[in-house]
């Protein structure tokens, strides 16, 4: 269940029996032919599914992340990493003050990884706070499924092409991964190299494979919500 479905008194009642919370992080950025909010849609769908099975609340998602390398693609909105870290800290401090103690951050965007360092500092600063972090595409289960089908995960390719992230027709033929000359690129260089925005590989695979991906990520989240 999401905050938007509740009033403050509902939250107060929830806190009398449970102190767990899911916080969803993502980004608003180019994903080739997929939705600009792909990095929010996927972790939020997983959080909703986990909430239905566990009863753990889902906080409003933070729809903006750190995506400076994609700013030459219209529609991308990027926080500075320092802004993102401060925003996440303020969210956690707010809910901690109200009594939430076990918090799982479900992340949908690789550029947000810097936030983890600040979370480690918060874990030292706030007594009784138990934090965990889950970037769904890095799951060993997801990796195993990709290997089983001989697929290579990448940004804006088949891995993120769930039925709820599709907003247009996808190319039939896979894309050859482009040559990337160095690790740090300007936004203009990034667009020149990646073109349509996909990092390469198949654009879409059978829905049954995507179902397996979603299922294994959901299983991970439900296990992490036990906070053992």
C-alpha positions in Angstrom: 0.0 0.0 0.0 1.2 3.5 -0.9 1.2 6.6 1.3 -1.1 8.3 -1.3 -3.9 5.8 -0.3 -3.7 6.7 3.3 -4.1 9.6 5.7 -1.7 10.5 8.6 -3.8 8.6 11.1 -3.5 5.4 9.0 0.3 5.8 9.1 0.2 6.3 12.9 -1.8 3.1 13.3 0.5 1.2 11.0 3.5 2.3 13.1 2.0 0.7 16.2 2.4 -2.7 14.6 5.2 -2.4 12.1 8.3 -0.1 11.5 9.2 -1.2 8.0 9.1 1.0 4.9 10.1 0.7 1.3 11.6 3.8 -0.4 11.8 3.8 -4.2 14.5 5.6 -6.0 14.9 6.0 -9.8 15.4 8.6 -12.5 13.7 10.6 -15.2 16.0 9.9 -18.2 16.2 8.6 -21.7 15.6 4.9 -22.2 15.7 4.6 -25.9 12.2 3.6 -27.1 11.0 2.9 -23.5 9.4 5.3 -21.0 11.4 8.2 -19.6 10.3 7.0 -16.2 11.5 3.4 -16.7 13.8 3.6 -13.7 10.8 4.5 -11.5 8.2 2.2 -13.1 10.2 -1.0 -12.5 11.1 -0.6 -8.8 7.7 0.9 -8.0 6.0 -2.1 -9.6 8.2 -4.4 -7.5 7.5 -2.4 -4.4 3.7 -2.5 -5.0 3.8 -6.3 -5.5 6.0 -6.8 -2.4 3.6 -4.6 -0.4 0.6 -6.7 -1.4 2.3 -9.8 -0.1 4.0 -8.4 3.0 1.8 -5.4 4.1 4.9 -3.2 4.2 4.2 0.4 3.2 5.6 2.1 0.1 6.7 5.8 0.4 6.2 8.2 -2.5 8.9 7.5 -5.1 11.7 9.9 -5.8 11.4 10.2 -9.5 14.6 12.1 -10.2 18.1 10.7 -9.9 21.6 11.5 -11.1 21.8 11.3 -14.9 24.2 14.1 -16.1 25.5 12.0 -19.0 22.0 11.9 -20.6 21.1 15.6 -20.4 21.5 16.0 -24.2 18.5 13.7 -24.6 15.3 15.8 -24.2 13.2 14.7 -21.3 16.1 13.8 -19.0 16.0 15.7 -15.7 19.0 15.2 -13.4 19.8 16.0 -9.9 23.4 16.8 -8.9 24.6 13.9 -6.9 24.9 16.1 -3.8 21.3 17.2 -4.2 20.1 13.6 -4.5 22.1 12.5 -1.5 20.6 15.3 0.6 17.1 14.6 -0.6 17.3 10.9 0.3 18.8 11.8 3.7 16.0 14.2 4.4 13.4 11.6 3.5 14.9 9.0 5.8 15.4 11.5 8.7 11.7 12.5 8.3 10.3 8.9 8.5 12.8 7.9 11.2 11.6 10.7 13.4 8.0 9.3 13.1 9.1 5.8 14.1 10.1 3.9 10.9 13.2 1.9 11.7 13.6 -0.8 9.1 13.9 0.8 5.7 14.5 -1.0 2.3 15.6 1.3 -0.5 14.6 -0.2 -3.9 16.7 1.5 -6.5 16.0 1.5 -10.2 19.0 3.6 -11.5 22.7 2.9 -11.6 23.6 6.6 -11.4 22.2 6.7 -7.8 24.8 4.4 -6.4 26.6 7.2 -4.7 23.6 7.5 -2.3 24.7 4.2 -0.6 27.7 5.9 1.0 25.5 8.5 2.7 23.2 5.7 3.9 26.1 4.0 5.6 26.8 7.3 7.4 23.2 7.6 8.4 23.2 4.0 9.8 26.0 5.2 12.2 24.2 8.4 13.1 20.6 7.2 13.8 20.2 4.6 16.6 18.2 1.5 15.8 18.0 2.4 12.1 18.3 -0.7 9.9 18.9 0.1 6.2 19.2 -2.1 3.1 19.6 -1.3 -0.6 18.4 -3.3 -3.6 19.3 -2.5 -7.2 17.1 -5.1 -8.9 19.1 -5.5 -12.1 22.2 -6.5 -10.1 20.4 -9.5 -8.5 22.2 -12.8 -8.9 18.8 -14.3 -9.8 18.4 -11.8 -12.7 21.9 -12.5 -13.8 21.2 -16.3 -13.8 18.1 -15.8 -16.0 20.1 -13.7 -18.5 22.8 -16.4 -18.7 20.2 -19.1 -19.1 18.8 -17.4 -22.2 22.1 -16.2 -23.5 21.1 -12.5 -23.1 23.3 -9.6 -22.2 21.7 -7.0 -19.9 22.2 -3.3 -20.7 20.6 0.1 -20.4 17.4 0.5 -22.4 17.6 -2.9 -23.9 15.4 -6.1 -23.3 16.2 -6.1 -19.6 14.0 -3.0 -19.0 11.3 -3.7 -21.6 8.5 -4.8 -19.4 4.9 -4.4 -20.7 4.5 -1.4 -18.4 7.6 0.5 -19.6 6.7 0.2 -23.3 5.5 3.4 -24.9 6.3 2.8 -28.6 7.2 0.0 -31.0 10.6 -1.5 -30.5 13.1 -2.4 -33.3 13.1 -6.1 -34.3 16.9 -6.4 -34.8 19.4 -6.2 -31.9 21.8 -3.3 -31.7 25.5 -3.8 -31.7 27.0 -2.2 -28.6 28.9 0.9 -29.6 32.6 1.6 -29.0 33.0 3.8 -25.9 36.4 5.5 -25.8 36.4 6.3 -22.0 34.4 6.0 -18.8 33.6 9.7 -18.3 31.7 11.4 -21.1 29.9 14.7 -21.6 26.2 14.6 -22.4 26.8 15.5 -26.0 29.5 12.8 -26.4 27.1 10.3 -24.8 24.3 11.0 -27.3 26.7 10.9 -30.2 28.0 7.4 -29.1 24.7 5.8 -28.1 22.4 7.3 -30.7 18.9 6.1 -29.9 19.9 5.6 -26.2 20.1 1.8 -26.0 23.5 0.5 -24.9 23.1 -2.5 -27.3 21.7 -6.0 -27.5 18.1 -7.2 -28.1 15.5 -4.5 -27.6 12.8 -7.0 -26.4 12.4 -10.6 -25.5 9.5 -13.0 -24.8 7.1 -11.9 -22.0 7.7 -15.2 -20.2 11.4 -14.2 -19.7 10.4 -10.8 -18.3 8.0 -12.6 -16.0 10.9 -14.6 -14.7 12.9 -11.5 -14.1 10.1 -9.8 -12.2 9.4 -12.9 -10.1 13.0 -13.4 -9.0 13.4 -9.7 -8.1 10.2 -9.8 -6.1 11.4 -12.9 -4.3 14.6 -11.0 -3.4 12.7 -8.0 -2.0 10.4 -10.2 0.1 13.4 -11.9 1.6 15.1 -8.6 2.4 12.0 -7.2 4.1 12.5 -9.8 6.8 15.5 -7.8 8.0 17.1 -10.9 9.5 
